[in-house]
Amino acid sequence: MSDIFDFFRQNEQKLHEKPPEQVWQKLEQKLDRNPRRKPRRGIRFLQLWVVALILLILILASVAVWHYTQVKK
């Protein structure tokens, strides 16, 4: 484990390095050109259907159990 700590101690100065201004300008240009993508609605839609399907299965199972217990009496 001390090897990891030694590695970080020896390379601590690299954590404080600042990139040149040109790097920041290029990054800002790329961010301006590529607007954030809209989140996909397909996953939410799929999750809604999964929840609805589970509820339907639970309702059908409970009705089947209730019906089976009523027939036996």
Secondary structure in CASP SS format (residue, H / E / C, confidence):
PFRMAT SS
TARGET T0000
AUTHOR 0000-0000-0000
METHOD secondary structure of the structure
MODEL  1
M C 1.00
S H 1.00
D H 1.00
I H 1.00
F H 1.00
D H 1.00
F H 1.00
F H 1.00
R H 1.00
Q H 1.00
N C 1.00
E H 1.00
Q H 1.00
K H 1.00
L H 1.00
H H 1.00
E C 1.00
K C 1.00
P C 1.00
P C 1.00
E H 1.00
Q H 1.00
V H 1.00
W H 1.00
Q H 1.00
K H 1.00
L H 1.00
E H 1.00
Q H 1.00
K H 1.00
L H 1.00
D H 1.00
R H 1.00
N C 1.00
P C 1.00
R C 1.00
R C 1.00
K C 1.00
P C 1.00
R C 1.00
R C 1.00
G H 1.00
I H 1.00
R H 1.00
F H 1.00
L H 1.00
Q H 1.00
L H 1.00
W H 1.00
V H 1.00
V H 1.00
A H 1.00
L H 1.00
I H 1.00
L H 1.00
L H 1.00
I H 1.00
L H 1.00
I H 1.00
L H 1.00
A H 1.00
S H 1.00
V H 1.00
A H 1.00
V H 1.00
W H 1.00
H H 1.00
Y H 1.00
T H 1.00
Q H 1.00
V H 1.00
K H 1.00
K C 1.00
END
